[in-house]
Amino acid sequence: MIRTNSLQAWLLAARPKTLSGAAVPVMIGIALTYAECGNSIRLVPALLCLLFAFIMQIDANFVNDYFDFLRGNDGPDRLGPLRACSQGWITGNAMKKGILFTTALACTIGLPLVAYGGWTMIGVGALCVVFCFLYTTHLSYIGMGDLLVLLFFGLVPVTMTRFLTLPARQQSFSYDSFAVALACGLVVDTLLVVNNYRDIENDLRDGKRTLIVFIGSCWGERLYLGLGLAACALCGLFWLKGWHMAAVLPLAGYLPFHIATYRELCKIGKGRALNRVLGSTARNIFIFGLLLSAGLLLSRLL
């Protein structure tokens, strides 16, 4: 029995398993900086970026929990993991306060990044907060969720982490950072694809027009496979730069897991059993981040 508004309830609402997805883009951005400038990397903004990503992920989880509860999307027929508000673990008023607290905490953690990246960081942080709310309340209902994943779990965190952790006189944006950021976003999007693939029937009923609803389950399976293949192809560009390990490790270590999970997805097809695929996909994302980061580090050392 979980006590209402207890510490255990808040920990469940925070969904700790999702934090690896927030950590991977920052980890890749830090590794890319090290590959470029070695020990000149700035550690304080690296830590702040990681903390900001963690808190924003928890904030997004709270927002998703609360607003889906208000819409009545988390009923008894829900196929995904149980949600705190719908289960009565956390009251609606308490969750609103939790959202305010985590939003304020994320802003407080992110504010010192102005010293490393200028006042533009205020705008970047504001966009993260605004789209955190817009995703659940509006954009996920019109097929925009995948685009937001590419932006806020790929392009924004990877490129901005790299930019902020570079020495001040070397701060710039590069084709390499955009390529690896896009690869990261594509891999993280596999998690959303599985989630929406599992929920396609419920989403159709609730009027939630996800990308999978638009293209159908069959093309959803192909999209899942294609995202991982495209990410590895983008990493392959590092071969041209001479960073061979960054090109090879994701291909050799991540892709076999991705293909195996794709086959499992196709075999299961529908139902709560797809939550196993969700777990495997989260594992695969972490493997990709770990191997790509290791490849970038080794490319510097070798």
Secondary structure, 3 states (H helix, E strand, C coil): CCCCCCHHHHHHHHCHHHHHHHHHHHHHHHHHHHHHHHHHCCHHHHHHHHHHHHHHHHHHHHHHHHHHHHHCCCCCCCCCCCCHHHHCCCCHHHHHHHHHHHHHHHHHHHHHHHHHHCCHHHHHHHHHHHHHHHHHHCHHHHCCHHHHHHHHHHHHHHHHHHHHHCCHHHCCCCHHHHHHHHHHHHHHHHHHHHHHHHCHHHHHHHCCCCHHHHHHHHHHHHHHHHHHHHHHHHHCCHHHHCCHHHHHHHHHHHHHHHHHHHHHHHHHCCCCCHHHHHHHHHHHHHHHHHHHHHHHHHHHHC
